[in-house]
Amino acid sequence: MNHTEDNGTDRSETESAIFKIIESEVPDFRIYEYALEDGTYFFYGNPIDDPKDVIRRLWVPISSMGYEIRMVYELGEYVLVISPIIEKKERIWINVLLAAITVFTTMFFGSMFFGVDPFSHQEQILKGLPFTLAIMFVLGSHEMGHYLVARMHGMKTSLPYFIPFIGIGTMGAIIKHRGPIPSRTALFDVGIAGPIVGLVASIIVTAIGLSLPPLDIVPQDDFIFLKLSLPVLFTFIASFVGGVADDIIIHPVAFAGWVGMLVTALNLIPAGQLDGGHMLRAMLGPRSAYVSAVVPFVLLSLSLFIYFVMQQNGGMWLFWGLLITLFAAAGHPEPLEDSDDLDSSRILVGVLVFGAGLLCVTLVPIQV
């Protein structure tokens, strides 16, 4: 390791730039020595403020140079470690493989919605393609909204991972975020982008699906009909497109839009690391923890109300109440810049999106 006193001489261009950033952003961090080893800089100093505050102020300008930053405390000294970002090669083949499997599973189960028995008539599985295209568009749009806005804020985020599953063929999609969250503004923008884009996609798909003729399927003995409870937004769209009667089997494309609205409503639950939890954390700051702590009790109480008062199945809210209890206990990662409040325009948009989420809620979405 090359140890050097901070005398300001013989610095490289990169060293000089880093020194200028540190001196301008964190003047309280008095550097008395630095060292360089394999491209990694070690700055020894005495921060007067909270060491985390040093990282908050330096992360954006340092990361823009292609470096990552952390603070360590060793042998009574604070050491600011600035090292080159080593980009990990994305294993895109995993994303592609999961997407391909999800295309197959959604087509397989989607063909059932068209009255096909895919176990006996594999050659008719392609009839489920319209449902596949619709559901992949809705769920993919949601995650790509997160992905694109995260990239705009310089955050490191993976491409969407689709999750194949039984039932409707998928459990949705997720993206993996790596590294810190730069600010409350970035947290809000990334959190709200998915619900907005996903909801727009759901509205488009619902309108298209409702404009298609209802299915005329001859029920078989082993058919199980599911009665959908329609959210306000769905019925509002239906009033313009042509309406939905109780005894009509809606087109599977419209069902994909219904699923998108349900996913949006669940994602906007203001707790934990759901999209609604991210938005609330950005809007209220650390005070959002109080809301996250109350939400599970609200959902569990709602489940009991549905079971014992409405005499219907409240299992979905019971599941989410228990799940969010774990989310809330895990807490929420703190943005690097956590002192600045959101501007009023973002607060307004956040309130409107939460309101839109309420329009997608039904207490008992599916009745057998």
N, C-alpha and C positions, 0 to 999 in steps of 0.2 A: 504494500500500500504506500502510496506517495503522500506523506504528510507535509503540509505546507502552512506556513503562517499567512494570515490574511494581510499581505502588504500591498495588494492591488497591482502587482507587477507580474509580467509574464503570464497573463491569463489568455486563454483561448477565447474566441468569439462567443462560444456557448457559455463558458464560465462567466464572462463579462455580462452576458444577457441575464443569466440566472442571478448573479449578484445584484444587478440593477432591479430585478423584479422583487427580490427579497427586501432590499433597502427601501423600495417605494411602498410595498404592500404591508410589510411587517417591520417597521423601523425599531420596534421594541425588541426584536430578536437580534441581539448583539452577537455577531459572528466573531469569535476570537481565533478560530482555527478551522481549516477544512482539509479534506483528503479526497483523493481520486483513486478508484480502483476499478479497472475493467469497465470504464465508462460510467460508473456510478459515483455520484458526489455525496460526500458526508460533511455536513456543515454543523460545527459545534458552537452552541450559543446558549444564552440564558433568556428564555422568553419570560416577559413580565406578565403577559396575559395568559389565559387558558391555552395550553398547547394545541388543543383542537381548533382554536380560533386561528392559529397560524396556518393550519392545513386548509381551513375554509377560505382564507384570503388568497392562498397561493395556488389552489388546485386548478382553477380555470386558466390562468396565464401559463403555468408550468405544463399542464397537460396539452395545451395548444402547441407547445414546442416538441411534443412527442415523448414527454417524460411523465412518470408517475411519482407520487410523493407520499411519504409517511414520516411520522415522528416516533422515535424510540427514546427510552430513558435507560442509560447504561452507566453504571458506576458513578452515579450522581451527576451525570451530564445529559443534557438534551441533545439529541443528534437528529438533524433533519436529513433524511435520506432521499435523494433524488436520482432515480435510475431510469434508463431508457425503457419505454413500453415495448414489451415483446409481444407482438400480435400472435395469438394462438390461431393456428389454421382451423377454420371452421369445417366441421365434418358435414358438409352440405348433403352428403348422401343419406344421412340419417333423416334430415327434413324431407328429402325427396321420397325415401322409402316409406316413412310414416304417412305422407300425403297420398302415396299410391295405394297403400293398404286401406286408408280411410275412404278413398274413392271407391274401392271395391266393397267395403263393408256398408257404406251408405247406399251404394247401388243395390247391393244384395237385400238389405232391409227395406230400401225404398221401393223395390219391385213389389214387395208385399202390399204396400199402400195402393198399388195399381191392380191388386187382385191376383198377383202371380204367386205360385208356390215355388220359390227358388230352389228348394231342396229336391223337388221332383222335376222341375223344368229349368235347368240351369241356362238353357239357351235363351230364356226370356228375361234374364237378369238385366239386360240392357234397357228394359222398360223403366227401370228405376233411375235412369240417367237424369231426367229433369229434376228429380228431388236432389240427386247428388250435386248437380251444378248449383242449385239454389242454396242448399245448406252450406256447401263449401264457400260460396260467395259471401254469405252472411257472416260465417265464423271467421273466414280468412280476412275479410274487410276489417273486422274488429281488431284482430291482432296486428294487421299491417298498419292500422292507424297508430297503435302504440309504437310500432317499430320505426316508422318514418319520423314521427315527432321526436322520439328518443334520439335518433341520429341527428336531427336538426339541432338538438341541444348538446351534441358531442358525447352522448352516452353510448356505452358499448352494449349492444343488444343483439341477441341471436335472431335469426329468421324464425317464423312460427313453426312449432312442432304440433302437428295434428295428432289427436288421440283417438285411434279406432276403438270402438266399443260395441256391445250389443245394444238392442233397443231401437235406436234410430241410426245406428252405425258409427256414432262418434260421441265423445264426451267434450268436444270442442277443440280448442287449440291454446297453446301457451307460448310465451317467449321467455327467454332467460336473460336477465339483466346482470351485467358484470360491472363492478366498480361502484364508486360513490354516486349519490344523487347531487348534482351541482347546487341546486337551490329549490326553494319552495315553488318558484315559478315553473321550473322544469318539471318538478314532481306533479304539479297541477296539470300542465299541458300534456304530459305523457299519460297521466291517469284518465283525463277526460277525453282524449283523442279516440280511444277504443270505443267507448259507449256512443259517442257522436257518430263516428263512421259506421259502426255496427248497426245503430238504430236507423240511419238513413238507408243502409242496405236492406234492413228488415222491412222498412216501409215500401221500398221499391219491389222487393220480392213478394210481399203480401198483395200489393196492388196488381202485380202481374198474375199471381196465383188466383186471386178472386175474379179476375177477368176471364180466366179459363173456365170451360164448362165443368160443373161438378162431375165426379166419377159416377158411372152407372155400373156398379158391381153387384153381381148376384152373390149374396152371402152364402158361405159354406157352413157346414155344421161346426167346424172347429174355429170359425171366425170369432175374434174378440173385438168388439167395437168399443172405442174409447170416446167418451164425450168430453170435448174441450170446453173449458170455461174461457170465454173470449174477453181479453182486456179491453179497456175503453178505447185505446188507440186502434186496435184491430177493428172494432165495430164502427169506429169513426171512418176508417178507410172503406169498410164494406158499404157504408151508407152512400158513398160516392160511386163505388164500382158496381153495386147491384145488390148488396145485402146478403146475409147468410141465414138460411132457415135451419131450425133445430134438427130436422130429419134429413139434411143433405150432407153427403160425404164430400167435404171440401177437397179441392185439388191438392196433391202432395206439395206442390210449389207454395201454395198458400200456407200449408202446415209448416214449411221451412221458415216462412216469415214469422209465424206464431212462435216457433222455437227461438228465433232470433230475439223477439221481444222478451220472452221469458229469460233468456240468457242475459239480456241487457238489465232487466229488473234485478236479477240476483247479483250481477256484478256491481250494481250501484248501491248495494247494502253498505252503509257508511261504517265499516269496521275493518280492522286488521289490514291485510294487504290486498284486499279486493280493490277494484277501481274506485269504488265509492270511498273506501278507506284512504286511498292515496289522495283523492280530492279533498276529503275532509281534513286530513293532516296538513295539506297545503293551505287550506282556507282558515283553519283555526290554530295551526301550530300545535305545540305540545298539549294544549287544552283538548284536542280531539281524543286524547286517551280516555277522558271521562265518558264521551259518547260511545266509544268502542266498548267500554266496560258495561254499558247499559244495554246495548243492542242485543246481545245474546239472551238476556232475560226477557226482552220484548218479544223476540222470536219464539222462545220456549213458551211464553204465556199465550202467544197467538196460536201455537200448536195445540195447547190444552183447550183453548176456546173453541177451535174448530172441531176437536174430538168430542168434547162433552156438551157444548152448547149447540153447535151447528150439526152435530152427529154425522160428521164427514171425516175424510182422511186428512189429518194434519201432519202426516209423516214428513213431507218436504220441509216444513218449517222446523220440525223437531231436528231433522238432520242438519239443517243450516245453523240452527241455534247451537248445537253441540260443536259443529265444525268451527264456527266463528268464536266460540269460547277458546279454542286452541289458538286461533289467529290473534285474538285480543291479548292472550297471555304472552304470545311471542313478541308483542310490541311492534313498533314501526321504525324502520331505519331513519335516522336523523339526516336531513339534507345538510350539505356542507355549509351553505349560506341559509341560516334558519332565522335570521333576525328581521328580515324585510317582510312586511305584510304584502299580500297580493293586492293588486290594483282593483279598483271598484268594478271595472268591466269584467274581469275574470270572476270575481265574486258573483256578479249577476249571472254570468253564463253558467257557473256552477249550480246556482239555485235553480235555474231553468232546466238544466239537465237532470238534476235530482227530481224535479217536478215531472219531467218527461218519463223518468223511470217509474214513477207512481202510476202513470197512465198504462204501463205495461204489466202491472201487477194483477194477479187474480189469486184469491185466497186458496182455492182448490183448483189448480190448473187442469188436472185430468181426473175424470170420473169413469170408472170401469162400468 
